[in-house]
Amino acid sequence: MNQFSTISALFDHLISTDSFRSLLEKHNYTDVSRKFSVRDLIDFLMAAALEKWDGYRDGADKMSSLQLNAVHYSTISKKIAEVPYELAKDLFHLLVSQCNRAQSRSKMRYY
């Protein structure tokens, strides 16, 4: 649980809400869900990787232990199917660009 909290906070620090929204707009994706947003999906996938969950059913059972919005495993599956792969790819590239050496050194100057 502690690992997920750290990674989630780091993700929030590196990727602003505005840049996340601009990525969604770039890929013409409108998130209309009320219970399980794209940001919730990203949190679920990070938690699943860190906690080594066996699948969507296992993750759906364990979501509430990490203070994630608990949803049915079919909701997770549907959301993954509808979110464009290119969005995840661009999100990864944005994270890497935020974490590169030159960028991190320039950020350190302002602190």
C-alpha positions as CSV (number, residue, x, y, z in Angstrom):
1,M,0.0,0.0,0.0
2,N,2.8,2.4,0.8
3,Q,4.4,1.8,-2.6
4,F,1.2,2.7,-4.4
5,S,0.7,5.9,-2.4
6,T,4.2,7.0,-3.2
7,I,3.9,6.2,-6.9
8,S,0.4,7.8,-7.2
9,A,1.6,11.0,-5.5
10,L,4.7,11.1,-7.8
11,F,2.4,10.7,-10.8
12,D,0.2,13.5,-9.6
13,H,3.3,15.7,-9.2
14,L,4.8,14.9,-12.6
15,I,1.6,15.0,-14.7
16,S,-0.6,18.0,-14.1
17,T,-4.3,17.8,-14.5
18,D,-4.1,20.2,-17.5
19,S,-1.5,18.1,-19.3
20,F,-3.6,15.0,-18.7
21,R,-6.7,16.7,-20.1
22,S,-4.7,17.9,-23.1
23,L,-3.6,14.3,-23.8
24,L,-7.2,13.2,-23.7
25,E,-8.2,16.0,-26.1
26,K,-5.3,15.2,-28.4
27,H,-6.7,11.7,-28.9
28,N,-10.3,12.9,-29.1
29,Y,-11.3,10.9,-26.1
30,T,-14.1,12.2,-23.9
31,D,-14.3,10.6,-20.5
32,V,-18.0,10.5,-19.7
33,S,-18.0,7.9,-17.0
34,R,-19.1,8.8,-13.5
35,K,-17.8,5.8,-11.5
36,F,-14.5,4.9,-13.2
37,S,-12.6,7.6,-15.0
38,V,-9.4,7.3,-17.1
39,R,-7.4,8.6,-14.1
40,D,-9.0,5.8,-12.0
41,L,-7.9,3.3,-14.6
42,I,-4.3,4.6,-14.5
43,D,-4.3,4.3,-10.7
44,F,-5.7,0.7,-11.0
45,L,-3.0,-0.3,-13.5
46,M,-0.3,1.2,-11.4
47,A,-1.6,-0.6,-8.3
48,A,-2.0,-3.9,-10.2
49,A,1.6,-3.7,-11.4
50,L,3.0,-2.8,-7.9
51,E,0.8,-5.3,-6.0
52,K,1.1,-8.0,-8.6
53,W,-2.6,-8.7,-8.9
54,D,-3.6,-11.8,-10.8
55,G,-6.2,-10.1,-13.1
56,Y,-9.2,-7.8,-13.2
57,R,-11.2,-9.9,-10.8
58,D,-8.4,-10.0,-8.3
59,G,-7.8,-6.3,-8.6
60,A,-11.5,-5.5,-8.3
61,D,-11.6,-7.3,-5.0
62,K,-8.5,-5.5,-3.7
63,M,-9.2,-2.0,-4.9
64,S,-10.9,-0.7,-1.8
65,S,-7.8,-1.7,0.3
66,L,-5.9,1.0,-1.6
67,Q,-8.6,3.6,-1.3
68,L,-9.4,3.2,-5.0
69,N,-13.0,3.5,-6.3
70,A,-14.3,-0.1,-6.1
71,V,-16.0,-1.2,-9.4
72,H,-16.9,-4.5,-11.0
73,Y,-14.2,-6.2,-13.0
74,S,-16.2,-5.9,-16.2
75,T,-16.2,-2.1,-15.8
76,I,-12.4,-2.2,-15.7
77,S,-12.3,-4.4,-18.8
78,K,-14.7,-2.1,-20.7
79,K,-12.7,1.0,-19.8
80,I,-9.4,-0.6,-21.0
81,A,-11.0,-1.6,-24.3
82,E,-12.3,1.9,-25.0
83,V,-9.2,4.0,-24.0
84,P,-6.9,4.3,-27.0
85,Y,-3.5,2.6,-26.8
86,E,-1.9,5.8,-28.2
87,L,-3.1,7.7,-25.1
88,A,-1.2,5.3,-22.8
89,K,1.8,5.5,-25.0
90,D,1.9,9.3,-25.0
91,L,1.3,9.3,-21.3
92,F,4.4,7.1,-20.8
93,H,6.5,9.4,-23.1
94,L,5.3,12.4,-21.1
95,L,6.4,10.7,-17.8
96,V,9.8,9.8,-19.3
97,S,10.3,13.3,-20.5
98,Q,9.5,14.7,-17.0
99,C,11.9,12.3,-15.4
100,N,14.9,12.7,-17.7
101,R,18.2,14.0,-16.2
102,A,18.2,17.5,-17.8
103,Q,14.6,18.2,-16.9
104,S,15.1,17.1,-13.3
105,R,18.2,19.3,-12.9
106,S,16.4,22.3,-14.3
107,K,13.5,21.7,-11.8
108,M,15.9,21.5,-8.9
109,R,17.2,25.1,-9.6
110,Y,13.8,26.5,-8.7
111,Y,13.5,24.8,-5.3
